[in-house]
Amino acid sequence: MLFYRAALPLSHQTLSYLSGLIRRHRTTIGSPWRRLNLGRQALLVLVHLRKGEILAEVASGSGVGTATAWRYIREAITLLARRPPSLNQALRAARRARHAFVVLDGTLIPIDRVAADRPYYSGKNRMHGMHIQVISAPDGTPLRTSGSLPGSVHDLTAARIWGIIRRLEAADLIALADKAYVDAGQRVLVPYKGRGKLASQKNANSAHAKLRGPGERANAQLKNRRILRKLRCCPLRAGQLVKAILVLQLREAG
């Protein structure tokens, strides 16, 4: 079998951070020795998240079996997914930063499903996937991601299920969103709909799009991890996976 070296854009800080999480977890559960040391397990996980390769390839590159690689990766993702800020913490941080608004947007994580799985099918995106709500700062820094729902769930319904609309009111924050959030309430500002809009409404829509545009980059930043381009694992793990990636994204940005 032939092997090749490949470069991967990872920071030493991120690798050290994940290694530290794994070290504390191993100490807690009394697992001092494993096939891979802390750094190599962390690297295995980061490579998997960044490149999205199948487990057999990632496992082979690390010199472990597929089942072992799966256990190591799932363990680390679970550890990371416990550490993102809660919705209340994210909104309070936005208030402390004196953001004039936050950006609320839904994104679909494509999944490997067949046509019969109708609950996962998004008519808007014309594909099967899991629906995630993303709250970001005006400059596109992701602040909070929700859990996952089947792709057929509407954006506004998802925002209500996760309590985002209610929490915005409690935090006294304004969110900019697209037309999918019409009727979300006074705290969520959306563009004007319909044809034959007045000049003032067209200008308002243009200003709204310019303000919301940078914030929508948060979705693109998260999906820069190739694993989110099409999930091949259980769809129900999508929310946990995105939360783990959010934690890494925030660490790298900090």
C-alpha positions in Angstrom: 0.0 0.0 0.0 1.3 3.5 -0.9 1.0 6.6 1.3 1.4 10.3 0.6 1.8 13.4 2.7 -0.7 16.2 2.5 -0.8 19.7 4.0 -3.7 20.6 6.2 -4.5 24.1 7.4 -4.6 23.6 11.2 -3.3 25.8 14.0 -1.1 24.5 16.8 -3.5 26.2 19.2 -6.5 24.2 17.9 -4.6 20.9 18.1 -3.4 21.7 21.7 -7.0 22.6 22.7 -8.5 19.4 21.4 -5.6 17.3 22.9 -6.3 18.9 26.2 -10.0 18.0 26.1 -9.1 14.4 25.3 -6.5 14.2 28.0 -8.9 15.4 30.7 -11.5 13.0 29.4 -9.1 10.0 29.5 -8.2 10.9 33.0 -11.8 11.1 34.1 -12.7 7.7 32.6 -9.4 6.0 33.6 -8.1 5.3 30.2 -4.4 6.2 30.3 -3.2 4.2 27.3 -4.5 3.9 23.8 -3.3 3.0 20.3 -3.0 6.7 19.5 -1.5 9.3 21.8 -3.4 12.6 22.5 -1.9 14.5 19.7 -2.5 11.8 17.1 -6.1 11.3 18.2 -6.7 15.0 18.0 -5.1 15.2 14.5 -7.2 12.2 13.4 -10.4 14.1 14.4 -9.4 17.4 12.9 -8.4 15.7 9.6 -11.7 13.9 9.4 -13.7 17.2 10.1 -11.6 19.2 7.6 -11.4 16.8 4.7 -14.5 14.7 5.1 -12.8 11.5 3.9 -14.4 8.2 4.6 -13.5 6.5 7.9 -11.5 3.7 6.2 -9.2 6.2 4.6 -8.7 8.3 7.7 -8.2 5.2 9.8 -5.6 3.8 7.4 -3.7 7.1 7.4 -3.5 7.0 11.2 -2.6 3.3 11.4 -5.7 2.2 13.3 -8.8 0.1 12.4 -12.0 1.7 11.1 -13.9 0.9 14.3 -11.2 2.4 16.4 -11.1 5.6 14.3 -14.9 5.8 14.6 -14.8 5.5 18.4 -12.0 8.1 18.7 -13.8 10.6 16.4 -17.2 10.2 18.0 -15.7 10.6 21.5 -13.9 13.9 20.5 -17.0 15.3 18.7 -19.1 14.6 21.8 -16.5 16.5 23.9 -16.5 19.5 21.6 -20.2 19.6 21.2 -20.7 20.1 24.9 -18.7 23.4 24.9 -20.3 25.9 22.6 -22.1 28.9 24.3 -25.8 28.4 25.0 -28.3 30.6 23.2 -28.6 32.9 26.2 -24.8 33.2 26.5 -24.5 33.9 22.8 -27.1 36.7 22.8 -25.7 38.2 26.0 -22.3 38.3 24.3 -23.8 40.1 21.4 -25.3 42.7 23.8 -21.9 43.1 25.5 -20.2 43.6 22.2 -22.9 46.3 21.4 -23.8 44.7 18.1 -26.6 46.7 16.5 -28.2 43.4 15.4 -27.5 39.8 14.8 -28.1 37.8 11.7 -30.4 34.8 11.8 -30.3 32.3 8.9 -31.1 28.7 8.3 -28.8 26.3 6.5 -29.2 22.8 5.1 -26.5 20.1 5.7 -26.9 17.6 2.8 -27.2 14.0 3.8 -26.9 10.7 2.1 -30.5 9.7 1.9 -32.8 8.0 -0.7 -35.9 9.6 -2.2 -38.2 7.8 0.1 -37.0 9.7 3.1 -39.5 12.5 2.7 -39.1 14.1 6.1 -35.5 14.9 5.2 -36.3 16.4 1.9 -36.1 20.2 1.6 -38.3 21.6 -1.2 -36.5 24.9 -1.0 -33.1 23.4 -1.6 -34.3 20.4 -3.6 -32.2 17.9 -1.7 -32.2 15.8 1.4 -30.6 17.3 4.5 -30.8 18.4 8.1 -31.8 21.9 9.0 -29.6 24.1 11.2 -30.3 27.6 12.5 -27.3 29.9 12.7 -27.0 33.1 14.6 -24.0 35.3 13.7 -22.5 38.7 14.4 -22.8 41.5 11.8 -19.3 40.7 10.5 -20.1 37.0 9.9 -18.6 35.6 13.1 -20.9 32.6 14.1 -22.2 33.0 17.6 -24.5 30.0 18.0 -25.8 27.0 16.0 -29.0 25.1 16.9 -29.6 21.4 17.0 -30.8 19.7 13.8 -34.2 19.1 12.4 -35.3 17.3 9.2 -34.8 19.3 6.0 -38.6 19.6 5.4 -39.0 21.9 8.5 -39.5 25.5 7.6 -37.0 28.2 8.8 -39.5 30.0 10.9 -40.8 26.8 12.5 -37.2 25.8 13.3 -36.5 29.1 14.9 -39.6 28.8 17.1 -38.8 25.2 18.0 -35.4 26.2 19.3 -36.7 29.2 21.2 -34.7 31.7 19.2 -37.6 34.2 18.6 -38.5 34.2 22.3 -34.9 34.6 23.4 -34.4 37.6 21.0 -37.3 39.4 22.7 -35.9 38.6 26.2 -32.4 39.8 25.2 -33.8 43.0 23.6 -31.9 42.2 20.4 -32.9 42.7 16.7 -32.2 40.0 14.1 -32.0 40.5 10.4 -33.3 37.5 8.4 -34.5 36.6 4.9 -38.1 36.3 3.7 -38.5 32.9 5.2 -38.9 34.5 8.6 -42.0 36.7 7.8 -44.4 36.8 10.7 -41.5 36.1 13.2 -42.4 39.2 15.2 -41.0 42.7 15.7 -37.6 41.5 16.7 -36.9 39.9 13.4 -36.6 42.3 10.4 -37.1 40.8 7.0 -37.3 42.3 3.4 -40.5 43.6 1.9 -42.2 40.9 -0.3 -44.2 41.1 -3.5 -44.1 42.8 -6.8 -44.6 46.5 -7.5 -42.8 47.7 -4.4 -42.4 51.4 -3.7 -39.1 53.0 -4.2 -38.7 53.4 -0.5 -39.3 49.7 0.0 -36.8 48.8 -2.7 -34.2 51.0 -1.0 -35.0 49.4 2.4 -34.5 45.9 0.9 -31.2 46.9 -0.6 -30.0 48.3 2.7 -31.2 45.2 4.5 -29.3 42.9 2.1 -26.1 44.8 2.5 -26.3 44.6 6.3 -27.3 40.9 6.3 -24.8 39.8 3.6 -21.7 39.7 5.7 -23.5 37.9 8.5 -24.5 35.1 6.1 -20.8 34.3 5.6 -21.1 32.3 8.9 -22.8 29.5 7.1 -20.0 29.4 4.5 -17.3 29.4 7.2 -18.9 26.4 8.9 -19.3 24.5 5.6 -15.7 25.1 4.8 -15.3 21.9 6.7 -15.8 19.3 3.9 -17.6 16.9 6.2 -20.6 19.2 6.1 -20.8 19.2 2.3 -22.5 15.8 2.6 -23.0 13.8 5.7 -22.6 10.1 5.5 -23.2 9.4 9.1 -26.5 9.2 11.0 -28.5 12.4 10.1 -29.4 12.8 13.8 -25.8 13.6 14.6 -25.8 16.7 12.3 -26.5 19.2 15.1 -23.8 17.8 17.4 -21.3 17.8 14.5 -22.0 21.4 13.6 -21.7 22.5 17.3 -18.3 20.7 17.5 -17.2 22.6 14.4 -18.5 25.9 15.8 -16.3 25.4 18.9 -13.2 24.9 16.7 -14.2 27.8 14.6 -14.4 30.1 17.6 -11.1 28.9 19.0 -9.4 29.5 15.7 -10.9 33.0 15.3 -9.9 33.9 18.9 
